[in-house]
């Protein structure tokens, strides 16, 4: 039976997951360099971090989901992941584990609800349900364009 590998994590008391093939690394949260142009691109963007010489935008999933914001602290973690041709650092409260889930334990999302296009499905685990997010849909086309413009300006020194 085919399986799907998921990285499960917590954001504001919500258990969420990403397909493991989109995840590059999990690292302890570090100080984020705020860039006004990046924050203006999308409210969920905190700023950027340097990961082995690459500038990586940091996304606050708390703000993306309308939860109360928290300052970055060492007890949080960043999930470095690929989202539609770009690497981002997702701020999460806690990474739980990597789970292999039978494909038939994952259900699609039917109907229309806010942000449902960002949900790849829901997995039934022995200890409850977990919502699986589709990182390629995390940023809208407009947000991705604004982010590219802001990062381009920041990297060239103009801070668009």
GROMACS elastic network, one bead per residue, 0.5 to 0.9 nm:
[ bonds ]
;  ai    aj funct       b0    kb
    1   102     6  0.68207   500
    1   103     6  0.75456   500
    1   104     6  0.85974   500
    2   101     6  0.85939   500
    2   102     6  0.60879   500
    2   103     6  0.56965   500
    2   104     6  0.83003   500
    3   100     6  0.59608   500
    3   101     6  0.52459   500
    3   104     6  0.83030   500
    4    19     6  0.72906   500
    4    20     6  0.81709   500
    4    99     6  0.80798   500
    4   100     6  0.55554   500
    4   101     6  0.51352   500
    4   102     6  0.62026   500
    4   103     6  0.57841   500
    4   106     6  0.85532   500
    5    18     6  0.85690   500
    5    19     6  0.60037   500
    5    20     6  0.53606   500
    5    21     6  0.77180   500
    5    98     6  0.67825   500
    5    99     6  0.55487   500
    5   101     6  0.61952   500
    5   102     6  0.88039   500
    6    17     6  0.59556   500
    6    18     6  0.55218   500
    6    21     6  0.83578   500
    6    97     6  0.82126   500
    6    98     6  0.55668   500
    6    99     6  0.51348   500
    6   100     6  0.63116   500
    6   101     6  0.73431   500
    6   132     6  0.80581   500
    7    16     6  0.83501   500
    7    17     6  0.53282   500
    7    18     6  0.53609   500
    7    19     6  0.63603   500
    7    20     6  0.55295   500
    7    23     6  0.78928   500
    7    95     6  0.76599   500
    7    96     6  0.75213   500
    7    97     6  0.58229   500
    7    99     6  0.63480   500
    7   100     6  0.89898   500
    8    15     6  0.68403   500
    8    16     6  0.56489   500
    8    18     6  0.67565   500
    8    19     6  0.89727   500
    8    94     6  0.89576   500
    8    95     6  0.62178   500
    8    96     6  0.54088   500
    8    97     6  0.55129   500
    8    98     6  0.62651   500
    8    99     6  0.72902   500
    8   130     6  0.77776   500
    8   132     6  0.86403   500
    9    14     6  0.81517   500
    9    15     6  0.57072   500
    9    16     6  0.54185   500
    9    17     6  0.60605   500
    9    18     6  0.85637   500
    9    92     6  0.70317   500
    9    93     6  0.75318   500
    9    94     6  0.56011   500
    9    96     6  0.50178   500
    9    97     6  0.72419   500
   10    13     6  0.58632   500
   10    14     6  0.53720   500
   10    16     6  0.60816   500
   10    17     6  0.85301   500
   10    92     6  0.63187   500
   10    93     6  0.55669   500
   10    94     6  0.51705   500
   10    95     6  0.63241   500
   10    96     6  0.73236   500
   11    14     6  0.52458   500
   11    15     6  0.67172   500
   11    16     6  0.73706   500
   11    61     6  0.69665   500
   11    62     6  0.63897   500
   11    67     6  0.87544   500
   11    91     6  0.83589   500
   11    92     6  0.53837   500
   11    93     6  0.52353   500
   11    94     6  0.71855   500
   12    15     6  0.84918   500
   12    61     6  0.89998   500
   12    62     6  0.66854   500
   12    67     6  0.68591   500
   12    68     6  0.80775   500
   12    92     6  0.84047   500
   12    93     6  0.69710   500
   13    93     6  0.85165   500
   14   130     6  0.84766   500
   14   131     6  0.88380   500
   15    96     6  0.88978   500
   15   129     6  0.80402   500
   15   130     6  0.57062   500
   15   131     6  0.70835   500
   16   129     6  0.88432   500
   16   130     6  0.52831   500
   16   132     6  0.59925   500
   16   133     6  0.73826   500
   17    20     6  0.86717   500
   17   123     6  0.88950   500
   17   130     6  0.64385   500
   17   131     6  0.59632   500
   17   133     6  0.62528   500
   18    21     6  0.83769   500
   18    22     6  0.71500   500
   18    23     6  0.75082   500
   18   120     6  0.88520   500
   18   131     6  0.84966   500
   18   132     6  0.54326   500
   18   133     6  0.55579   500
   18   134     6  0.71063   500
   18   135     6  0.77139   500
   19    22     6  0.58424   500
   19    23     6  0.72854   500
   19   132     6  0.72641   500
   19   133     6  0.78658   500
   19   134     6  0.80178   500
   19   135     6  0.89680   500
   20    23     6  0.52714   500
   20    24     6  0.83328   500
   20    98     6  0.75402   500
   20    99     6  0.88097   500
   21    24     6  0.78151   500
   21    81     6  0.87780   500
   21    82     6  0.86800   500
   22    80     6  0.87031   500
   22    81     6  0.54192   500
   22    82     6  0.51803   500
   22    83     6  0.72897   500
   22   135     6  0.78106   500
   23    26     6  0.79189   500
   23    79     6  0.69362   500
   23    80     6  0.60534   500
   23    82     6  0.64544   500
   24    79     6  0.76262   500
   24    80     6  0.54308   500
   24    81     6  0.52710   500
   24    82     6  0.72666   500
   24    87     6  0.86454   500
   25    78     6  0.82637   500
   25    79     6  0.60701   500
   25    80     6  0.51647   500
   25    81     6  0.71622   500
   26    77     6  0.68205   500
   26    78     6  0.57778   500
   26    80     6  0.60674   500
   26    81     6  0.87831   500
   26    89     6  0.89944   500
   26    95     6  0.79984   500
   27    30     6  0.85635   500
   27    76     6  0.89484   500
   27    77     6  0.56633   500
   27    78     6  0.53030   500
   27    79     6  0.65619   500
   27    80     6  0.77029   500
   28    73     6  0.88897   500
   28    74     6  0.62187   500
   28    75     6  0.72507   500
   28    76     6  0.63532   500
   28    78     6  0.60659   500
   28    79     6  0.88161   500
   29    32     6  0.85727   500
   29    72     6  0.68402   500
   29    73     6  0.64297   500
   29    74     6  0.53391   500
   29    75     6  0.72242   500
   29    76     6  0.54144   500
   29    78     6  0.54072   500
   29    91     6  0.74924   500
   29    92     6  0.87938   500
   30    49     6  0.78896   500
   30    72     6  0.73320   500
   30    73     6  0.73246   500
   30    74     6  0.66739   500
   30    76     6  0.87795   500
   30    77     6  0.83606   500
   30    78     6  0.83244   500
   31    49     6  0.74800   500
   31    72     6  0.69328   500
   31    73     6  0.80495   500
   31    74     6  0.88789   500
   32    46     6  0.70389   500
   32    47     6  0.59377   500
   32    48     6  0.56733   500
   32    49     6  0.55016   500
   32    50     6  0.88343   500
   32    58     6  0.74975   500
   32    72     6  0.77525   500
   33    46     6  0.79648   500
   33    47     6  0.53981   500
   33    48     6  0.52545   500
   33    49     6  0.61800   500
   33    50     6  0.88983   500
   34    37     6  0.89138   500
   34    38     6  0.77381   500
   34    39     6  0.74945   500
   34    46     6  0.62277   500
   34    48     6  0.65127   500
   34    49     6  0.89973   500
   35    38     6  0.52240   500
   35    39     6  0.62753   500
   35    40     6  0.86150   500
   35    46     6  0.79351   500
   35    47     6  0.52909   500
   35    48     6  0.73163   500
   35   150     6  0.84431   500
   35   151     6  0.87266   500
   35   154     6  0.74368   500
   35   159     6  0.73189   500
   36    39     6  0.51202   500
   36    40     6  0.60576   500
   36    41     6  0.86279   500
   36    47     6  0.78726   500
   36   150     6  0.86382   500
   36   159     6  0.75604   500
   36   160     6  0.85417   500
   37    40     6  0.50243   500
   37    41     6  0.62802   500
   37    47     6  0.88694   500
   37   146     6  0.87381   500
   37   147     6  0.82739   500
   37   149     6  0.85927   500
   37   150     6  0.51632   500
   37   151     6  0.78109   500
   37   153     6  0.81565   500
   37   154     6  0.76326   500
   37   159     6  0.60033   500
   37   160     6  0.56266   500
   38    41     6  0.50932   500
   38    42     6  0.71306   500
   38    43     6  0.88471   500
   38    45     6  0.66119   500
   38    46     6  0.76596   500
   38    47     6  0.60144   500
   38    48     6  0.82043   500
   38    57     6  0.81524   500
   38   146     6  0.79069   500
   38   147     6  0.60380   500
   38   148     6  0.87751   500
   38   149     6  0.85402   500
   38   150     6  0.51444   500
   38   151     6  0.65159   500
   38   154     6  0.81637   500
   38   159     6  0.83751   500
   38   160     6  0.84615   500
   39    42     6  0.56985   500
   39    43     6  0.58347   500
   39    44     6  0.73950   500
   39    45     6  0.52113   500
   39    46     6  0.60659   500
   39    47     6  0.63532   500
   39   147     6  0.86320   500
   39   150     6  0.86526   500
   40    43     6  0.64996   500
   40    45     6  0.81779   500
   40   146     6  0.82810   500
   40   147     6  0.86616   500
   40   150     6  0.83095   500
   41    44     6  0.87729   500
   41    45     6  0.75408   500
   41   142     6  0.87390   500
   41   143     6  0.60999   500
   41   144     6  0.81767   500
   41   145     6  0.83490   500
   41   147     6  0.53264   500
   41   148     6  0.87767   500
   41   149     6  0.84021   500
   41   150     6  0.67951   500
   42    45     6  0.56997   500
   42   139     6  0.87413   500
   42   143     6  0.59013   500
   42   144     6  0.87019   500
   42   146     6  0.76339   500
   42   147     6  0.74144   500
   43    46     6  0.78984   500
   43    60     6  0.87654   500
   43    63     6  0.72967   500
   43    64     6  0.77756   500
   44    58     6  0.85217   500
   44    59     6  0.56111   500
   44    60     6  0.52335   500
   44    61     6  0.69599   500
   44    62     6  0.79748   500
   44    63     6  0.52415   500
   44    64     6  0.52686   500
   44    65     6  0.89017   500
   45    48     6  0.84291   500
   45    57     6  0.70748   500
   45    58     6  0.58196   500
   45    60     6  0.60749   500
   45    61     6  0.89904   500
   45    63     6  0.85096   500
   45    64     6  0.87749   500
   45   147     6  0.88234   500
   46    57     6  0.75581   500
   46    58     6  0.54649   500
   46    59     6  0.59086   500
   46    60     6  0.63752   500
   47    56     6  0.84824   500
   47    57     6  0.58087   500
   47    58     6  0.55617   500
   47    59     6  0.78022   500
   48    55     6  0.62934   500
   48    56     6  0.53426   500
   48    58     6  0.53875   500
   48    59     6  0.88777   500
   48    89     6  0.85134   500
   48   151     6  0.88624   500
   49    54     6  0.81304   500
   49    55     6  0.57924   500
   49    56     6  0.53511   500
   49    57     6  0.65384   500
   49    58     6  0.69488   500
   49    89     6  0.82213   500
   50    53     6  0.57178   500
   50    54     6  0.54826   500
   50    56     6  0.62029   500
   50    57     6  0.89801   500
   51    54     6  0.51281   500
   51    55     6  0.64267   500
   51    56     6  0.67389   500
   52    55     6  0.85221   500
   55   151     6  0.85472   500
   55   155     6  0.84374   500
   56    80     6  0.87106   500
   56    86     6  0.86301   500
   56    87     6  0.64299   500
   56    88     6  0.55874   500
   56    89     6  0.65240   500
   57    87     6  0.77160   500
   57    88     6  0.53037   500
   57    89     6  0.61568   500
   57    90     6  0.86134   500
   57   147     6  0.85108   500
   57   151     6  0.82836   500
   58    78     6  0.82693   500
   58    88     6  0.60010   500
   58    90     6  0.59036   500
   58    91     6  0.68661   500
   59    62     6  0.87970   500
   59    63     6  0.84463   500
   59    64     6  0.80210   500
   59    88     6  0.70356   500
   59    89     6  0.61183   500
   59    91     6  0.60286   500
   60    63     6  0.54855   500
   60    64     6  0.63511   500
   60    65     6  0.88028   500
   60    69     6  0.80686   500
   60    89     6  0.86985   500
   60    90     6  0.62473   500
   60    91     6  0.51231   500
   60    92     6  0.75597   500
   61    65     6  0.60483   500
   61    66     6  0.84462   500
   61    67     6  0.83151   500
   61    90     6  0.65965   500
   61    91     6  0.61192   500
   61    92     6  0.67538   500
   62    65     6  0.53322   500
   62    66     6  0.61820   500
   62    68     6  0.65142   500
   62    69     6  0.59678   500
   62    70     6  0.80867   500
   62    91     6  0.79655   500
   62    92     6  0.78806   500
   63    67     6  0.56145   500
   63    68     6  0.69224   500
   63    69     6  0.61643   500
   64    67     6  0.76399   500
   64   138     6  0.88763   500
   65   115     6  0.89730   500
   66    69     6  0.85518   500
   70    73     6  0.83182   500
   72    75     6  0.84625   500
   72    76     6  0.69680   500
   72    91     6  0.82177   500
   73    76     6  0.56993   500
   73    77     6  0.85181   500
   74    77     6  0.73683   500
   75    93     6  0.73499   500
   75    94     6  0.77628   500
   76    91     6  0.71212   500
   76    92     6  0.60479   500
   76    94     6  0.59687   500
   76    95     6  0.86431   500
   77    90     6  0.81223   500
   77    91     6  0.60609   500
   77    92     6  0.54717   500
   77    93     6  0.61793   500
   77    94     6  0.61359   500
   77    95     6  0.70643   500
   78    89     6  0.54646   500
   78    90     6  0.52232   500
   78    92     6  0.60633   500
   78    93     6  0.85724   500
   78    94     6  0.89104   500
   78    95     6  0.88295   500
   79    88     6  0.79787   500
   79    89     6  0.54289   500
   79    90     6  0.50216   500
   79    91     6  0.67158   500
   79    92     6  0.72146   500
   79    95     6  0.83008   500
   80    87     6  0.66296   500
   80    88     6  0.56652   500
   80    90     6  0.63862   500
   81    86     6  0.82239   500
   81    87     6  0.54605   500
   81    88     6  0.55866   500
   81    89     6  0.64776   500
   81    90     6  0.75125   500
   81   135     6  0.81197   500
   82    85     6  0.63890   500
   82    86     6  0.55806   500
   82    88     6  0.64846   500
   82   135     6  0.72942   500
   82   136     6  0.80190   500
   83    86     6  0.52844   500
   83    87     6  0.60963   500
   83    88     6  0.69765   500
   83   134     6  0.83038   500
   83   137     6  0.78060   500
   83   138     6  0.75279   500
   83   139     6  0.84255   500
   84    87     6  0.82865   500
   84   135     6  0.71763   500
   84   137     6  0.79586   500
   85   136     6  0.83485   500
   92    95     6  0.71801   500
   95    98     6  0.89188   500
  101   104     6  0.82842   500
  101   105     6  0.66294   500
  101   106     6  0.77587   500
  101   123     6  0.75664   500
  101   124     6  0.82505   500
  101   125     6  0.74641   500
  102   105     6  0.53899   500
  102   106     6  0.74054   500
  102   123     6  0.89781   500
  103   106     6  0.56148   500
  103   107     6  0.86398   500
  103   123     6  0.87215   500
  104   107     6  0.74328   500
  104   123     6  0.88702   500
  105   122     6  0.82933   500
  105   123     6  0.56178   500
  105   124     6  0.53412   500
  105   125     6  0.75802   500
  106   121     6  0.62977   500
  106   122     6  0.55199   500
  106   124     6  0.63800   500
  106   132     6  0.89721   500
  107   120     6  0.87345   500
  107   121     6  0.54147   500
  107   122     6  0.53054   500
  107   123     6  0.63535   500
  107   124     6  0.81516   500
  108   119     6  0.83858   500
  108   120     6  0.66299   500
  108   122     6  0.64695   500
  108   123     6  0.89444   500
  109   112     6  0.86587   500
  109   116     6  0.72995   500
  109   117     6  0.88288   500
  109   119     6  0.72120   500
  109   120     6  0.73119   500
  109   121     6  0.55760   500
  109   122     6  0.72812   500
  110   113     6  0.89454   500
  110   116     6  0.86329   500
  111   116     6  0.82731   500
  112   115     6  0.86067   500
  112   116     6  0.65595   500
  112   117     6  0.85910   500
  113   116     6  0.53415   500
  113   117     6  0.84780   500
  114   117     6  0.80674   500
  115   118     6  0.55306   500
  115   119     6  0.72764   500
  115   138     6  0.89593   500
  116   119     6  0.52365   500
  116   120     6  0.83549   500
  117   120     6  0.76338   500
  117   134     6  0.80395   500
  117   137     6  0.67520   500
  117   138     6  0.87087   500
  118   132     6  0.87447   500
  118   133     6  0.57507   500
  118   134     6  0.51859   500
  118   135     6  0.71124   500
  118   136     6  0.79174   500
  118   137     6  0.50427   500
  118   138     6  0.58193   500
  118   139     6  0.88346   500
  119   122     6  0.79705   500
  119   131     6  0.70494   500
  119   132     6  0.58905   500
  119   134     6  0.55009   500
  119   135     6  0.87088   500
  119   137     6  0.82601   500
  120   131     6  0.78929   500
  120   132     6  0.54262   500
  120   133     6  0.52605   500
  120   134     6  0.50948   500
  120   135     6  0.88853   500
  121   130     6  0.86646   500
  121   131     6  0.62064   500
  121   132     6  0.52471   500
  121   133     6  0.72089   500
  121   134     6  0.85279   500
  122   129     6  0.66333   500
  122   130     6  0.56736   500
  122   132     6  0.56718   500
  122   133     6  0.88329   500
  123   128     6  0.84557   500
  123   129     6  0.56561   500
  123   130     6  0.53226   500
  123   131     6  0.65140   500
  123   132     6  0.71237   500
  124   127     6  0.81549   500
  124   128     6  0.61219   500
  124   130     6  0.67433   500
  125   128     6  0.51539   500
  125   129     6  0.57473   500
  125   130     6  0.72815   500
  126   129     6  0.82427   500
  133   136     6  0.89429   500
  133   137     6  0.83765   500
  133   138     6  0.79932   500
  134   137     6  0.56367   500
  134   138     6  0.66612   500
  135   139     6  0.78402   500
  136   139     6  0.71871   500
  137   140     6  0.65514   500
  137   141     6  0.87334   500
  139   142     6  0.78805   500
  139   143     6  0.56520   500
  139   144     6  0.57512   500
  140   143     6  0.50706   500
  140   144     6  0.61220   500
  140   145     6  0.85940   500
  141   144     6  0.51392   500
  141   145     6  0.62166   500
  141   146     6  0.86909   500
  142   145     6  0.51728   500
  142   146     6  0.62150   500
  142   147     6  0.85289   500
  143   146     6  0.51236   500
  143   147     6  0.59790   500
  143   148     6  0.85524   500
  144   147     6  0.50199   500
  144   148     6  0.61324   500
  144   149     6  0.86259   500
  145   148     6  0.51458   500
  145   149     6  0.62466   500
  145   150     6  0.86185   500
  146   149     6  0.50852   500
  146   150     6  0.60414   500
  146   151     6  0.84916   500
  147   150     6  0.50637   500
  147   151     6  0.59527   500
  147   152     6  0.83132   500
  148   151     6  0.52186   500
  148   152     6  0.59376   500
  148   153     6  0.85682   500
  149   152     6  0.50970   500
  149   153     6  0.62210   500
  149   154     6  0.85858   500
  149   160     6  0.71244   500
  150   153     6  0.51978   500
  150   154     6  0.60802   500
  150   155     6  0.85615   500
  150   159     6  0.65971   500
  150   160     6  0.53896   500
  151   155     6  0.59650   500
  151   156     6  0.84427   500
  151   159     6  0.76959   500
  151   160     6  0.80259   500
  152   155     6  0.52789   500
  152   156     6  0.61896   500
  152   157     6  0.85945   500
  152   158     6  0.85211   500
  152   159     6  0.80110   500
  152   160     6  0.78016   500
  153   156     6  0.51642   500
  153   157     6  0.60925   500
  154   157     6  0.50798   500
  154   158     6  0.56949   500
  154   160     6  0.64797   500
  155   158     6  0.76015   500
  155   159     6  0.75150   500
  156   159     6  0.75688   500
  157   160     6  0.85297   500
